[in-house]
Amino acid sequence: MPPQFDRSLVSETRAIDEAEARRMAWTLARQEGLFAGTSTGMNVVAALQLAEELGAGHTVVTVAVDSGLKYLAGDLYAKPD
């Protein structure tokens, strides 16, 4: 853990499958025009899960924490399975 991380400020963490995060990054690029990486894909997947759990009348906010630049040499933006 980084030294600036204060666990007392965190109420929940979620494990997100990397393949699901990669699919979301691809979806964000193709459907929303957001050029993001896997970390952002993970954040969006978790935010969508939380929004579904909370239901109508709630607002969920997340952060796009990376761009897709470092993934251009890989297969992230190839059509997912």
C-alpha positions as CSV (number, residue, x, y, z in Angstrom):
1,M,0.0,0.0,0.0
2,P,1.3,3.5,-0.7
3,P,2.1,5.5,2.4
4,Q,-0.6,8.1,1.7
5,F,-3.4,5.5,1.6
6,D,-5.7,6.0,4.6
7,R,-7.7,2.8,5.1
8,S,-10.1,4.6,7.5
9,L,-11.5,6.6,4.6
10,V,-12.4,3.5,2.6
11,S,-15.7,1.8,3.2
12,E,-15.5,-0.8,0.5
13,T,-13.2,-2.3,-2.1
14,R,-14.1,-4.5,-5.1
15,A,-12.2,-7.0,-7.1
16,I,-13.0,-6.5,-10.8
17,D,-11.9,-9.1,-13.4
18,E,-9.3,-7.8,-15.7
19,A,-11.0,-9.2,-18.8
20,E,-14.2,-7.3,-17.8
21,A,-12.2,-4.1,-17.3
22,R,-10.6,-4.5,-20.7
23,R,-14.0,-5.0,-22.4
24,M,-15.2,-1.9,-20.6
25,A,-12.2,0.2,-21.8
26,W,-13.0,-1.0,-25.4
27,T,-16.7,-0.1,-24.9
28,L,-15.8,3.3,-23.5
29,A,-13.7,4.0,-26.6
30,R,-16.1,2.7,-29.2
31,Q,-19.4,3.9,-27.7
32,E,-18.6,6.9,-25.5
33,G,-15.4,8.3,-27.2
34,L,-13.4,8.0,-24.0
35,F,-9.8,6.9,-24.6
36,A,-9.1,5.2,-21.4
37,G,-7.1,2.2,-20.1
38,T,-7.8,-0.8,-18.0
39,S,-7.8,1.0,-14.6
40,T,-10.5,3.3,-15.8
41,G,-12.4,0.3,-17.2
42,M,-12.2,-1.3,-13.7
43,N,-13.5,1.9,-12.1
44,V,-16.5,2.1,-14.5
45,V,-17.4,-1.5,-14.0
46,A,-17.4,-1.1,-10.3
47,A,-19.4,2.2,-10.5
48,L,-22.0,0.5,-12.7
49,Q,-22.2,-2.5,-10.2
50,L,-22.7,0.0,-7.3
51,A,-25.3,2.0,-9.2
52,E,-27.3,-1.2,-9.9
53,E,-27.1,-2.2,-6.2
54,L,-28.2,1.3,-5.0
55,G,-31.0,1.6,-7.5
56,A,-32.8,4.7,-8.7
57,G,-32.5,8.0,-6.9
58,H,-28.8,7.7,-6.2
59,T,-25.7,9.2,-7.9
60,V,-22.5,7.3,-8.4
61,V,-19.3,9.1,-9.5
62,T,-16.0,7.5,-10.6
63,V,-12.8,8.8,-12.0
64,A,-11.0,8.1,-15.3
65,V,-7.6,7.5,-14.0
66,D,-5.6,6.7,-17.1
67,S,-5.6,7.2,-20.8
68,G,-5.3,4.5,-23.5
69,L,-1.9,5.7,-24.8
70,K,0.2,3.0,-23.3
71,Y,-2.2,0.3,-24.7
72,L,-1.8,1.4,-28.3
73,A,1.0,-1.2,-28.9
74,G,-1.1,-4.0,-27.4
75,D,-4.4,-5.6,-28.1
76,L,-6.6,-3.6,-25.7
77,Y,-8.5,-1.8,-28.5
78,A,-8.9,-4.9,-30.7
79,K,-12.5,-6.1,-30.7
80,P,-13.0,-8.0,-27.4
81,D,-14.2,-11.6,-27.2
